[in-house]
Amino acid sequence: MKVLIVEDEILLAMELESEVEAAGHEIVGMAADSREAIALVEAAEPEFAFVDIHLLDGPTGIAVGQSLALREIPYVFVSGNVKRIPNDFAGALGAIEKPYTMNGLQNALAFIESYVNGHQPVLSPPPSLLLSPALGTFSGDAVAEPSADRP
């Protein structure tokens, strides 16, 4: 996958970059604020993105995510405060809460890669990945449609 990283903490961005590349993916850009992120989305055409909620220019990660969703680019939030994510996840596939472990990130990335590539994930999502309610629920090798009465 061609991956965009939107993260204002440079050490975390570099660590995420290293893990994503080690998993065999290409980093097409890193942005620390919403303006940079939107410019990279247009220029680099990522296939997937990791997006922090609070960037250098404030809590603008949700707007970046909404922009990605409008372009049908899948993404997940990576945040120290997942309670700031809107109930509808602003179009995100899910969220990874900081601080995360490298093992948790790798497991989440493997699940995400399978989902983004259109394959039915064989396993349930790892505990490190909080899925958007819009994706339904996973049990074993089957996915259930989202429930209409679920918030």
N, C-alpha and C positions, 0 to 999 in steps of 0.2 A: 504494500500500500504506500501511496505518497501521503505523508503525514505532516500536518502543521501543528506546531506547539505554540500556544498562546499562554504565556506565563511571565510574570514580571520579576520573579525571584530567579536570578541568573543561575545560581547553583542548582536549583530544582530543575530548571529548564535543561541544563546541561546533563544532569543525571537522567532525566526522562529521554533526552536525545540519545544518550548512550544505550539505554535499555531498548528503545525502539529500534535502533540500528542493529543491536545484537540479535534482535528477533527477526532480522532480515528485511526491515522496511526502510524506506528512504525518507529522510527529513527534507521537506521542500521549503521550510522556513521556520523562523522563530520570531515571535512578536511579543513586546512587553506592554503595549497599549492597544486600544481599540482601533485607532487610525492605522497603525502598522498592520494589525491583523486583517482588516478589511482590504488593504492594499495587497497583502500577500494572498488572500483568498482569490482575488481577481487575477493576479499575475502568475501564481504558482499552480493554481487549479488542484488543490489537495483532494485526496479521496477520503480523508478522515482527519479529524482534529481533536486535540486535547485542549480544553479551554478552562483557565482559572476564572473565577468570578470577579475577584478584586484585582484590577490591573493598575499600572502606573497612573492612569487617568481616572481612577475611581472604580466603583463597582459596575464596570461596563462590559464585563464578560458575558452577561446575559444578552445584551444587545448584539455582541459578536456571535453568540450562539444562534440567535434568531436569524441573523444574516446568513449563517451557514445553513440553517434549516430551510430558508427560502430558496437557497441554491441546491437543495437536496443533497447536501454534504453531511454525512453522519458525523457525530461528535459526542464526546462525553465531557462533562465538567470534572475538573480536578480541583477540589476546594477543601480548605480547612474548616469551612462552615457550610455543610450541605443543607442546613435549615434555610439558607438564603435562596435556594433554588425554588422557582415557582412550582406549584403543584403539578402543572402540565409539563414540567422539565424544559420548557421553552424549545421543544423539539429535539432535545438531546436523547440519546439512547439510554443514558444513565449517568452515574457519577462515581468517582473514586475519591474517597475522603483522605485528606492529608492529615497526619503523616501516613504514608503507605509504605509497605515493605516491598522490596524488589520482587520477592516471590509473588506477593499479591498483585503487583502491577503486571508481571509476566502472565499470570493466570487470567487476569482481566483482558489483557491484550490478545491472548490466544482466543478467548471467547468472542471478543469484539471482531477480530479478523475473520473468524468463521461466519459470524452474522453479516458483516459488511460484504463479504464475498458471495453472499446469497446461499450459503450452506446452512442447513439446519444444525445448530450446535448439538453435539452428541451429549454433552454434560450440562448439568444445571450451571447457572452463572456462579462464579466463585464469590465467596463472602466479601471480597474486596470491591465488588462491583454492585452498586445499588442501581437496579434497572428502573427505567421510566415505567410508570403504570400503563402507558400506551402500548408497551411491548407485550403485555400479557404476562403469563407466568410460565416458567419452564419446570418440567418435572421429568427427570431422566432424559429420554431422547425425544420428548414431545413438547410442543408449545401449545398452550391454551390461549385462545383469543382473550383480549381484555374484557373484563366484566363491565357491563353497563352500570351496575350499581356500586362499582368501586370508585372511590374519589380520584 
